[in-house]
Amino acid sequence: MADKYRVIFQKLLGYLQKTLGYCEGKTFDGFIADSMLVEACVFNLSQMGELVRLYVEELRELHPGIPWHSMYNLRNRIVHDYDGIDFYMIWDIIQQDLPELQEKLKGEMDV
């Protein structure tokens, strides 16, 4: 794996792991009741999309099993419509998608 991509993968995993750690043991109600938690998680998700922004096509070709466009599209949704963010969707991404993404990213780094 090229060094620039390895750095992207490492940073993605860092943001992802922080988000999962922040939400460990939380319920949806506890999540939305804590504005700092919500803001930290939304920030990390947007940073993930920002990291892949410049390389989304290259990364998609090299690592097709990773949802690059989904990360970038979520970033756009967050950045351009913050007041309209669906917190159920954010919670679902954190609970359902991030653990799977974590395993995929780790697997690709080992290749």
CORLINQUI-V987667 format. One record per residue. N is the residue number from 0. RES is the residue in three letters. SS is DSSP state (h for helix, s for strand, l for the rest). PSI is psi in radians with two decimals (* if undefined). OMEGA is omega in whole degrees, -180 to 180 (NA if undefined). Layout:
n=N res=RES ss=SS psi=PSI omega=OMEGA
n=N res=RES ss=SS psi=PSI omega=OMEGA
This chain:
n=0 res=MET ss=l psi=2.34 omega=179
n=1 res=ALA ss=l psi=2.57 omega=-177
n=2 res=ASP ss=h psi=-0.72 omega=-178
n=3 res=LYS ss=h psi=-0.59 omega=179
n=4 res=TYR ss=h psi=-0.64 omega=177
n=5 res=ARG ss=h psi=-0.73 omega=178
n=6 res=VAL ss=h psi=-0.75 omega=178
n=7 res=ILE ss=h psi=-0.81 omega=180
n=8 res=PHE ss=h psi=-0.75 omega=-179
n=9 res=GLN ss=h psi=-0.74 omega=179
n=10 res=LYS ss=h psi=-0.72 omega=177
n=11 res=LEU ss=h psi=-0.81 omega=179
n=12 res=LEU ss=h psi=-0.63 omega=178
n=13 res=GLY ss=h psi=-0.86 omega=178
n=14 res=TYR ss=h psi=-0.72 omega=-179
n=15 res=LEU ss=h psi=-0.83 omega=-178
n=16 res=GLN ss=h psi=-0.64 omega=175
n=17 res=LYS ss=h psi=-0.81 omega=-178
n=18 res=THR ss=h psi=-0.82 omega=178
n=19 res=LEU ss=h psi=-0.71 omega=179
n=20 res=GLY ss=h psi=-0.73 omega=179
n=21 res=TYR ss=h psi=-0.58 omega=-173
n=22 res=CYS ss=h psi=-0.04 omega=-179
n=23 res=GLU ss=l psi=2.24 omega=179
n=24 res=GLY ss=l psi=0.02 omega=-179
n=25 res=LYS ss=l psi=2.72 omega=170
n=26 res=THR ss=l psi=2.96 omega=177
n=27 res=PHE ss=h psi=-0.75 omega=180
n=28 res=ASP ss=h psi=-0.70 omega=177
n=29 res=GLY ss=h psi=-0.61 omega=178
n=30 res=PHE ss=h psi=-0.95 omega=-175
n=31 res=ILE ss=h psi=-0.32 omega=178
n=32 res=ALA ss=h psi=-0.26 omega=-176
n=33 res=ASP ss=l psi=1.65 omega=-174
n=34 res=SER ss=h psi=-0.60 omega=178
n=35 res=MET ss=h psi=-0.67 omega=178
n=36 res=LEU ss=h psi=-0.82 omega=179
n=37 res=VAL ss=h psi=-0.84 omega=-178
n=38 res=GLU ss=h psi=-0.69 omega=179
n=39 res=ALA ss=h psi=-0.76 omega=-179
n=40 res=CYS ss=h psi=-0.77 omega=179
n=41 res=VAL ss=h psi=-0.70 omega=176
n=42 res=PHE ss=h psi=-0.85 omega=-179
n=43 res=ASN ss=h psi=-0.71 omega=178
n=44 res=LEU ss=h psi=-0.69 omega=179
n=45 res=SER ss=h psi=-0.64 omega=177
n=46 res=GLN ss=h psi=-0.64 omega=177
n=47 res=MET ss=h psi=-0.79 omega=178
n=48 res=GLY ss=h psi=-0.64 omega=179
n=49 res=GLU ss=h psi=-0.65 omega=179
n=50 res=LEU ss=h psi=-0.67 omega=-176
n=51 res=VAL ss=h psi=-0.16 omega=-173
n=52 res=ARG ss=h psi=-0.88 omega=-175
n=53 res=LEU ss=l psi=-0.35 omega=-173
n=54 res=TYR ss=l psi=0.24 omega=-170
n=55 res=VAL ss=h psi=-0.73 omega=-179
n=56 res=GLU ss=h psi=-0.75 omega=177
n=57 res=GLU ss=h psi=-0.81 omega=-179
n=58 res=LEU ss=h psi=-0.67 omega=180
n=59 res=ARG ss=h psi=-0.70 omega=179
n=60 res=GLU ss=h psi=-0.71 omega=-177
n=61 res=LEU ss=h psi=-0.58 omega=-176
n=62 res=HIS ss=l psi=1.28 omega=-173
n=63 res=PRO ss=l psi=-0.26 omega=-179
n=64 res=GLY ss=l psi=-0.07 omega=-178
n=65 res=ILE ss=l psi=2.38 omega=-178
n=66 res=PRO ss=l psi=1.16 omega=-176
n=67 res=TRP ss=h psi=-0.82 omega=-178
n=68 res=HIS ss=h psi=-0.62 omega=178
n=69 res=SER ss=h psi=-0.72 omega=178
n=70 res=MET ss=h psi=-0.78 omega=-179
n=71 res=TYR ss=h psi=-0.73 omega=180
n=72 res=ASN ss=h psi=-0.65 omega=177
n=73 res=LEU ss=h psi=-0.72 omega=177
n=74 res=ARG ss=h psi=-0.81 omega=180
n=75 res=ASN ss=h psi=-0.73 omega=180
n=76 res=ARG ss=h psi=-0.75 omega=180
n=77 res=ILE ss=h psi=-0.86 omega=-174
n=78 res=VAL ss=h psi=-0.65 omega=-173
n=79 res=HIS ss=h psi=-0.12 omega=-178
n=80 res=ASP ss=l psi=0.92 omega=-175
n=81 res=TYR ss=h psi=-0.76 omega=-178
n=82 res=ASP ss=h psi=-0.32 omega=-179
n=83 res=GLY ss=h psi=0.24 omega=-179
n=84 res=ILE ss=l psi=2.34 omega=178
n=85 res=ASP ss=l psi=1.85 omega=-176
n=86 res=PHE ss=h psi=-0.40 omega=172
n=87 res=TYR ss=h psi=-0.72 omega=179
n=88 res=MET ss=h psi=-0.77 omega=179
n=89 res=ILE ss=h psi=-0.80 omega=180
n=90 res=TRP ss=h psi=-0.74 omega=179
n=91 res=ASP ss=h psi=-0.73 omega=177
n=92 res=ILE ss=h psi=-0.78 omega=-179
n=93 res=ILE ss=h psi=-0.81 omega=-175
n=94 res=GLN ss=h psi=-0.64 omega=-173
n=95 res=GLN ss=h psi=-0.80 omega=-171
n=96 res=ASP ss=h psi=-0.68 omega=-175
n=97 res=LEU ss=h psi=-0.73 omega=178
n=98 res=PRO ss=h psi=-0.69 omega=178
n=99 res=GLU ss=h psi=-0.75 omega=178
n=100 res=LEU ss=h psi=-0.69 omega=179
n=101 res=GLN ss=h psi=-0.81 omega=-180
n=102 res=GLU ss=h psi=-0.71 omega=179
n=103 res=LYS ss=h psi=-0.78 omega=180
n=104 res=LEU ss=h psi=-0.79 omega=179
n=105 res=LYS ss=h psi=-0.72 omega=179
n=106 res=GLY ss=h psi=-0.71 omega=179
n=107 res=GLU ss=h psi=-0.56 omega=179
n=108 res=MET ss=h psi=-0.48 omega=-179
n=109 res=ASP ss=h psi=-0.23 omega=-177
n=110 res=VAL ss=l psi=* omega=NA
